[in-house]
Amino acid sequence: MTRSSFGALLAVAVVVGLALRLVRLDERPMHHDEANQAVKFGALLERGEYRYDAVDHHGPTLYYLTLPAAWLRGQFTLAALDERTLRGVTVAFGAATILVLPWLSAGIGRTAAAAGAWLMALSPAMVFYSRVYIQEALFTCFTLAFVAGVGRVATGGGTAWFVLAGVAAGLAAATKETAVIVLPAALVASAIAGRTLGTATWRNPMANPRRRRAALASVALAFGVAGLFYSSFLPSPGSLLEPFRGAGTYLDRGVNPADHAQPWSYYLRLLAYHSSQGVTWSEGLVLVLAAIGGATAWRQPTPATVVPAFWARYLTIDVLVCAAVFSAIPYKTPWNVLPFHVTAIVLAGVGFAWLIQRPPSRRVHAALVVIGVIAGVQLGRQAWRASVTYASDPRNPYVYAQTVPDASASWRRCIPTGRRCRCR
């Protein structure tokens, strides 16, 4: 695929992704978790106050990164805020996640990156949670950026990729506590993928002392970025210890949940197939393509294909490790599928690229393209249903303890009292 073709496909994917994420954005009632985040942001907006709360909230990036949106719309009080301002921030990061794909194209190829961009634009789960004012869209974006940075470093990338990995890690850590799962998983996956290629075809990227120093600087950068956010950009340095103090809370909640306990297969069933009262949902296409991409990773590479082989193995191992850890934790909510689903989507792009590059004839090639278009329409239709038609309907598998439509003003009733909602 030429660079111009890739650019055009990526641009259209972003436009389509934005359209699905922005349409009728203020129609769904605010979830009580969204109202909870709005209360927290309101204190920062009106009084410049932020303090990390490990019991009822996550990290500070969502609040600080909402400030420019509120200022640009001339909203300086909690009462002035509306759904479009708040959800517009998560929509922006949902679209930004698609724009991470070009950073991966040097490793997985432009065809795979373009296919991944389209799957990401149309994925019902990705679209739905980009329209919810909670941390997930930001966390998913930072997670994929970190995966990209680590992969580029492992394949010989220079200083810019060390910086990307460090900044993305710091932002992820300052967004949600589950960064302690996804960040180590990517590092472990990278190390294992390189080791499986063997020393005859793969050189340890950290063998060079200069690169080891760059890696240490990247770690320091990650701590610095996270520290800036948690300390309210330095005025509250004591807050840097709060995430560590809250670690026990999240560990206990994850292992011994009073609520939200689900079987290990919950996330797999959520993505593979869900049916409720005649309404069916499935991202099985993504899972099948990801399985194909993972299967191709273990072919014996040639010197010319060693980098693509590394990326395919790296992505496969990362998805498997993250999915296994999240599935093993009894505490489960549907939005926690995103940190590994986003990488599975990239791997699905690898699977699609392998299929489309293998056909022996143009007819088979054309048939695969047609099948891909039909499947994309099916995903897009589900994304519309999830985000508009069934946006607050319990038959929608992504809806979770959602406020009912006849209480559409409930989040505004909740905000003045500052009432805390314990469902996370």
HELIX and SHEET records of a PDB file:
HELIX    1   1 ARG A    3  LEU A   22  1                                  20    
HELIX    2   2 HIS A   32  ARG A   47  1                                  16    
HELIX    3   3 THR A   61  TYR A   64  1                                   4    
HELIX    4   4 LEU A   67  LEU A   72  1                                   6    
HELIX    5   5 GLU A   83  ILE A   98  1                                  16    
HELIX    6   6 LEU A  101  ILE A  108  1                                   8    
HELIX    7   7 ARG A  110  LEU A  122  1                                  13    
HELIX    8   8 PRO A  124  SER A  130  1                                   7    
HELIX    9   9 GLU A  136  ALA A  154  1                                  19    
HELIX   10  10 THR A  159  ALA A  173  1                                  15    
HELIX   11  11 ALA A  179  LEU A  197  1                                  19    
HELIX   12  12 PRO A  209  TYR A  230  1                                  22    
HELIX   13  13 PRO A  237  LEU A  241  5                                   5    
HELIX   14  14 GLU A  242  ARG A  245  1                                   4    
HELIX   15  15 ALA A  247  VAL A  255  1                                   9    
HELIX   16  16 TYR A  266  ALA A  272  1                                   7    
HELIX   17  17 GLY A  284  THR A  296  1                                  13    
HELIX   18  18 VAL A  306  ALA A  328  1                                  23    
HELIX   19  19 PRO A  334  VAL A  337  5                                   4    
HELIX   20  20 LEU A  338  GLN A  357  1                                  20    
HELIX   21  21 ARG A  362  TRP A  384  1                                  23    
HELIX   22  22 ARG A  385  THR A  389  3                                   5    
HELIX   23  23 PRO A  405  ALA A  407  5                                   3    
HELIX   24  24 SER A  410  THR A  417  1                                   8    
SHEET    1   A 2 HIS A 274  SER A 276  0                                        
SHEET    2   A 2 VAL A 279  TRP A 281 -1                                        
END                                                                             
